[in-house]
Amino acid sequence: MKFRKFMTAVTLTGIFLTGIGAGIGFVEFCGFEYQGAVVLGEENKEETKLVWELGDEEFTSLHPYCGAAEDITVEKDAKVPKDEVWFDVVYNLAWGEPYLESYTEYEEEDWNPDGTGNRTGGKLGYAHIWTGSSLNEAEEVGIIMKIKDQVLKELKEKKFSTYRCPRIFSVKVRVNPSNYEKLELIIG
């Protein structure tokens, strides 16, 4: 009987202390202040111009894909030749230099029973801006150490932030005014 009373007392004391600890933790957490987003890699910013060469072919629509970009703008520019689309890309060099990949599709294709195709629809142009797939190991360790030091500093000050390390900071798409209506930006 004494043993059960002792174990009940120990259990209730544990529950009581756990409740006090959770309460103190919650009060401390409520005292923290959110500082917003911190963008890493600003020191690695580089800028380049990528050119999508359309050639002399007539496209029904143009579909540039700039999904990794933080900020995308499109503007008409008479300096841009009619057979090109220019991309002014501000990127994070730590991820590698961006490159452009383009291809053509057709809206409709009719296939004959003998297996030959007849393209009857409009011509669609697609271009994708890509960057390297990953940081090199030295950069990853450097970013982790930078974040670690900043997180510890913020915890001491009762603050916290969200950290981002974008591949592409911004893309400005410049297109000839005659092609502006054909442009359909793909963001994803």
C-alpha positions as CSV (number, residue, x, y, z in Angstrom):
1,M,0.0,0.0,0.0
2,K,2.8,2.4,0.9
3,F,4.5,1.6,-2.5
4,R,1.3,2.5,-4.4
5,K,0.9,5.8,-2.5
6,F,4.6,6.6,-3.2
7,M,4.3,5.8,-6.9
8,T,1.0,7.9,-7.1
9,A,2.8,10.8,-5.5
10,V,5.8,10.5,-7.8
11,T,3.5,10.3,-10.9
12,L,1.4,13.3,-9.8
13,T,4.5,15.3,-9.0
14,G,5.9,14.5,-12.5
15,I,2.6,15.6,-14.1
16,F,2.6,18.8,-12.1
17,L,6.2,19.6,-13.0
18,T,5.6,18.8,-16.7
19,G,2.6,21.2,-16.7
20,I,4.7,23.9,-15.1
21,G,7.5,23.4,-17.7
22,A,5.0,23.4,-20.6
23,G,3.4,26.6,-19.3
24,I,6.8,28.4,-18.9
25,G,7.8,27.2,-22.4
26,F,4.5,28.5,-23.9
27,V,5.0,31.9,-22.2
28,E,8.5,32.2,-23.5
29,F,7.4,31.2,-27.0
30,C,4.7,33.9,-26.9
31,G,7.4,36.4,-26.2
32,F,9.2,35.7,-29.4
33,E,9.0,38.2,-32.3
34,Y,8.9,37.2,-36.0
35,Q,11.5,39.1,-38.1
36,G,10.3,38.1,-41.6
37,A,12.2,36.4,-44.4
38,V,15.9,36.5,-44.6
39,V,17.3,36.0,-48.1
40,L,20.6,34.2,-48.2
41,G,23.1,34.4,-51.1
42,E,22.8,38.1,-51.7
43,E,26.6,38.2,-51.8
44,N,26.6,35.8,-54.7
45,K,24.3,37.8,-57.0
46,E,25.3,37.9,-60.6
47,E,23.4,39.1,-63.7
48,T,23.3,37.7,-67.2
49,K,21.3,38.0,-70.4
50,L,19.8,34.9,-72.0
51,V,18.5,35.1,-75.6
52,W,15.7,32.9,-76.9
53,E,16.2,32.9,-80.7
54,L,12.9,32.3,-82.4
55,G,14.4,32.2,-85.9
56,D,12.3,33.2,-88.9
57,E,9.4,30.9,-88.0
58,E,6.0,32.3,-87.0
59,F,4.8,31.2,-83.6
60,T,1.1,31.4,-82.5
61,S,2.2,31.9,-78.9
62,L,5.4,32.1,-76.8
63,H,5.6,30.4,-73.4
64,P,8.6,31.3,-71.3
65,Y,8.9,29.4,-68.0
66,C,10.6,31.2,-65.2
67,G,9.3,29.2,-62.2
68,A,12.3,29.4,-59.9
69,A,12.4,33.2,-60.0
70,E,11.5,35.4,-57.0
71,D,10.4,38.4,-59.1
72,I,9.3,38.3,-62.8
73,T,8.5,41.3,-65.0
74,V,7.6,41.5,-68.7
75,E,8.1,44.6,-70.8
76,K,8.0,45.7,-74.4
77,D,11.3,46.8,-75.8
78,A,11.7,48.0,-79.4
79,K,15.5,47.2,-79.2
80,V,14.7,43.5,-79.0
81,P,14.7,42.0,-82.6
82,K,11.4,40.5,-83.6
83,D,13.0,37.0,-83.8
84,E,14.3,37.0,-80.2
85,V,13.1,37.2,-76.6
86,W,15.6,38.5,-74.0
87,F,15.8,37.4,-70.4
88,D,17.7,39.6,-68.0
89,V,18.4,37.2,-65.1
90,V,19.7,38.0,-61.7
91,Y,20.8,34.7,-60.1
92,N,22.6,33.2,-57.2
93,L,26.1,32.1,-58.5
94,A,26.3,29.5,-55.8
95,W,23.6,27.4,-57.6
96,G,25.5,27.8,-60.9
97,E,24.9,29.8,-64.0
98,P,21.4,29.7,-65.6
99,Y,20.8,28.4,-69.1
100,L,18.0,28.5,-71.5
101,E,16.3,25.5,-73.1
102,S,13.7,25.9,-75.8
103,Y,11.5,23.7,-77.9
104,T,8.5,23.8,-80.3
105,E,5.1,22.1,-80.1
106,Y,2.0,22.2,-82.3
107,E,-1.6,22.7,-81.1
108,E,-3.0,19.8,-83.1
109,E,-1.6,17.0,-85.1
110,D,-3.6,14.7,-87.4
111,W,-2.2,11.3,-88.0
112,N,-2.9,9.3,-91.1
113,P,-3.6,5.5,-90.9
114,D,-0.2,4.9,-92.6
115,G,1.6,6.6,-89.6
116,T,2.5,9.9,-91.3
117,G,1.7,13.1,-89.4
118,N,0.1,16.3,-90.7
119,R,0.6,19.3,-88.6
120,T,-2.5,21.5,-88.9
121,G,-2.5,23.6,-85.7
122,G,-0.7,26.7,-84.5
123,K,3.0,26.6,-83.6
124,L,3.8,27.0,-79.8
125,G,7.2,28.0,-78.6
126,Y,8.5,27.1,-75.1
127,A,11.6,28.2,-73.3
128,H,12.7,27.2,-69.8
129,I,15.3,28.9,-67.6
130,W,17.2,26.3,-65.6
131,T,20.0,26.5,-63.0
132,G,22.3,23.9,-61.5
133,S,20.6,21.2,-59.5
134,S,22.5,21.7,-56.2
135,L,25.1,23.7,-54.4
136,N,28.5,22.3,-54.0
137,E,29.3,20.8,-50.6
138,A,31.4,23.7,-49.4
139,E,28.6,26.2,-50.1
140,E,26.0,24.0,-48.3
141,V,28.2,23.8,-45.2
142,G,28.8,27.6,-45.3
143,I,25.1,28.3,-45.6
144,I,24.3,26.0,-42.7
145,M,27.0,27.5,-40.5
146,K,25.7,31.1,-41.3
147,I,22.2,30.1,-40.5
148,K,23.2,28.3,-37.3
149,D,25.0,31.4,-36.0
150,Q,22.1,33.7,-36.9
151,V,19.5,31.4,-35.4
152,L,21.4,31.2,-32.1
153,K,21.8,35.0,-32.0
154,E,18.1,35.5,-32.7
155,L,17.1,33.0,-30.0
156,K,19.1,35.0,-27.5
157,E,17.2,38.1,-28.6
158,K,13.8,36.3,-28.6
159,K,13.4,36.6,-32.3
160,F,13.1,34.2,-35.3
161,S,13.1,34.4,-39.1
162,T,12.4,32.4,-42.2
163,Y,15.4,31.6,-44.4
164,R,15.4,31.3,-48.2
165,C,18.3,30.7,-50.6
166,P,16.8,31.4,-54.0
167,R,18.4,30.1,-57.2
168,I,17.1,33.1,-59.3
169,F,16.3,36.4,-57.7
170,S,14.6,38.1,-60.6
171,V,13.9,37.8,-64.3
172,K,13.0,40.6,-66.7
173,V,11.5,39.3,-69.9
174,R,12.0,41.8,-72.8
175,V,10.1,41.2,-76.0
176,N,9.6,43.1,-79.2
177,P,6.2,44.9,-79.2
178,S,5.0,42.9,-82.2
179,N,5.4,39.7,-80.2
180,Y,4.1,41.1,-76.9
181,E,0.5,39.8,-77.4
182,K,1.8,36.3,-78.2
183,L,3.7,36.0,-74.9
184,E,2.1,33.8,-72.2
185,L,4.3,33.7,-69.1
186,I,4.3,30.3,-67.3
187,I,4.9,30.6,-63.6
188,G,5.1,27.5,-61.5
